[in-house]
Amino acid sequence: MAVADVAHWSPRRQLVRTGEHEWLMRDGADRIAIVRAVRMRGRVHFRAVTWAAESEGRHLLGYFPDLDSLAAIVWREWLIAHGRSTDLPPR
């Protein structure tokens, strides 16, 4: 990874759109979370669940008002759960 890439890295860049209202958050080849836009009380929020092939294996991570806060919190929780420093960019 080049220095310029690290300077512009953000958790939001780990989100890949997979549908009109759906994203997948990744860490390299690892799938982290499935994100869906949902309407609640007339406003769009974003729901994140852990990645699993089947819905029975997924766990709710939370509802967020925007993709930036979702990405930051989900990324941090992923790093902590895997014993990695929260100060490092992705591998």
BELHUBEL-V160935 format. One record per pair of residues at least 6 apart in sequence whose ideal C-beta (glycine too) atoms are under 7 Angstrom apart, sorted by sequence separation. I is the first residue (numbers start at 1). J is the second residue. If there is no record, write none. Layout:
I&J, I&J
This chain:
17&23, 18&24, 26&32, 52&58, 64&70, 79&85, 80&86, 16&23, 24&31, 25&32, 37&44, 38&45, 79&86, 15&23, 16&24, 25&33, 50&58, 37&46, 38&47, 49&58, 50&59, 15&25, 16&26, 24&34, 25&35, 49&59, 76&86, 14&25, 35&46, 36&47, 49&60, 50&61, 14&26, 22&34, 23&35, 35&47, 49&61, 14&27, 22&35, 35&48, 48&61, 61&74, 22&36, 48&62, 21&36, 33&48, 34&49, 21&37, 33&49, 47&63, 48&64, 61&77, 33&50, 34&51, 33&51, 45&63, 46&64, 32&51, 45&64, 15&35, 31&51, 45&65, 46&67, 48&70, 34&58, 46&70, 48&74, 33&61, 35&70, 33&74, 32&74, 25&71, 32&78, 25&74, 27&78, 15&67, 12&67, 12&68, 15&71, 14&71, 12&71, 11&71, 11&72, 14&75, 28&90, 27&90, 28&91, 11&75, 14&90, 9&89, 6&89, 1&89
